[in-house]
Amino acid sequence: MAATSRMERELIQKAVKAVTTATTSIEKLRAQCLSRGASGIKGLGRTFKIMDDDGNRSIDLKEFSKGLKDFGVMMEKPEMTELFNDLDRDNSGSLDFDEFLIALRPPMRQCRKNLINQAFRKLDKTGDNNITVEDLKGVYNVKKHPKYLNGEWTEEQCLRTFLDTFDSPDNKDGTVSWDEFLNYYSGVSASVDSDAYFDLMMKNAWKL
């Protein structure tokens, strides 16, 4: 279940307002990501992943600044440097990918994380920490999809389009990792104030 268009609009409106009221660099960056919708943080994560040529899952200040610019983040150079230094807790001169994304995700209660984890585990039938079209077969029913009903799309196309919702717009590879799923839902969570509503939404969507 992806964010509804109404939730997406509310999230974007909240985030646009938060950009102007943010008191720290990380809050400002988070708001700029969420102003692109629930996929914003996940998209930035993908941008850095593509830049990580040697696969060591860390980036230096130059790569960090380039990644933010490539993603279209509006931030002055001194602000980027300040943000990098704030996040580089061990003063190593490099940022760990995972730590950066954890800091960037909007704060979320454990009860919400547990629901997101339950949904992911239900979809990840092979247990390899990645969701693919094959995993979705038998879990996500396309039989009522309008394009499936009129014969325009096959089951495979419906499932792939559904999966693309959670993928980065610029790099849709047909595979959604646990981190991408959590990054996506941290964006959705930011648009839902009530824990009870988030609980109901997730349980209804994924039949948990």
N, C-alpha and C positions, 0 to 999 in steps of 0.2 A: 504494500500500500504506500503510495507516494503522497506527498503533501497535496492537499486539495488546492485549487487555484485561489480560493478565498484565504486559506491559511498562508499560502505563498505571498499573496498581496499584503496581508497583515504583517508578515515577517519583514518584507521589504520596506514597508512604511516605518515600522519600528526601528529597523537598522539605519535607514536614511536619517532619521531623527537622532539616533544614537551617535552617528558620526560627528555631529556638531556639538554634542554634549559630553563626548568621551573625555575623561581626565587623564588617561594614560595611553601610551602608544599602542599597547596590546589591545586595549578596548577599542581604539580607533580602527586598527587593522581588522579585528573581529567584526566590527560593524560594517566595514567596507566589504568584507567577504559575504556577510549575510544580506547585504543590500542587493546581492545577485541572486538571492533565494536560498533555499535549503541546501543546494549543491555547492554553494560558494566556498566553504572551507575545504570540501573534498576536492574542488577544482584547483585550489591553491596547492593542496598536497600533491596533486598529480603534476602540476607545473614543476615543483621541486624534484619530484621523482624522476621526471624526464631529464632534468639537468644533472642528476647524479650519475655522471658517466662511469665512475669507477665502482659504483654499487656499494659504497661504504656507509650509506645512509646518513651522511653528514655534509654540511655546507659551510663555506667560509663567508665572510662579510661581502665580498665581491659577488659571489653566487647568490647570496641572500638578496642583495640590492637588485641584481639583474632579474631574479625570479619575481620579486614584487612588481618591478616595472613591466615585465612581460605580461603579468597578470592584470596590469592596469590599475595598480594601487596608487592612489594619489597621496604621496608622502615626500616631504623634503629629505634631502640626503642626511642632514644632521639627525633628523627624527629616526630615519632608518638605522643609523649607527647607534643611537641611544637604545632603540628597541633591541637590536642585535646584542648589545652589551648587557642589557637587562636579562635577556634569555640565556646568554652564555654564562651560566652560573659558576662553572669551574674555571672561567677565564682561559679556556683552551684555544680560543680563536676560531672555534668551529661549533656549529649547532647540530645536535642530534635531531634528525627528522621527527622521530616519535615524540620526543619531549616538546618540540616546537608545536606539533599538532595538538598535543594534550593541553598545552598552555592556551592555544587559540580557541579550542572548543568552548562554547558557552558553559558556565557551571551547570551541572545536572545532578539531581538527586540519584542515589544508588538504586532506588526502586524503579526509576525510568531506565537506567542502564541495564537492569536485570531483564526488563521487558524486551528491550532491543536485542539483548543477547539471546533470549528465548526465541524471538522471531528469526534471528540469523541461524541459530542451530536447527530450527525446523526446515529452513530453506536449504541449508548446506547438507544435503543428504549423504554426500561422500565423506564429510568430516575433514576436508582438507583446508578449511578456512577460506574457501573461495566459493562464490555462487556462480554457476553457469546455467545456460539454457537447459542442459540435461538435468541439473538439480531441480529446476522449476517444474519439470514435467510431473504431473500428478499432484503437485502441491498448489500451483496457481492454475485455476481453471479459466481457459480462454473461451469456453463454449458460448458465453454471452457477449463476447467482444463484438461490437457492430461490424468490424471489418472481417471478422472470422465468419460471422453469420451471412454476410453478403458474398462470401467467397473471394474477397479481394486479397486477404492475407491467409497464409497457412498458420498452423499452430506455432511453428518455429518462429515465424515473423512476429507474431503477437508476443511470444515470450521474450524475444530479443528486444523488442521495443519497450516492454515492461522493464527489463533488466537495465536498459539504457538510461532509465529515469535516475538510477542510483549511480550511474557512471559519470565521469567528467565529460562535459560537453565537447571538449577539444580532443579527447582521447578515448573514444568508446571502443574498448577491446573485448566486450562481451563477457568480461569476468569482473565480479565485484568482491573485493576482499573485505574481511571483518573491519579493518580500519576505515575503508570507504563507506561501508554501511553505517558505522558508528558516526563518522563525520557528517553523513547525510542526515541522520536522525537527530544529531545534536542541533542541527539547523532547524529541523521540524520542532524539536522540543522548545527551542527559543521562542517559537510563536504560540506555544500553548502554556498559559499561566497555571492552569489547574492540573495537579497530579492525577486527580480522579478522572478528568476528561482524557488525559494522555493514556492512562491505564485502559479506559473503555475503548478508545480509538485503536490502540495496538491490539487488544484482545479481539475486537470485532474484525479488524483487517486481516489478522493472521490466524484467527480461530485458536487462540492460545488457551 
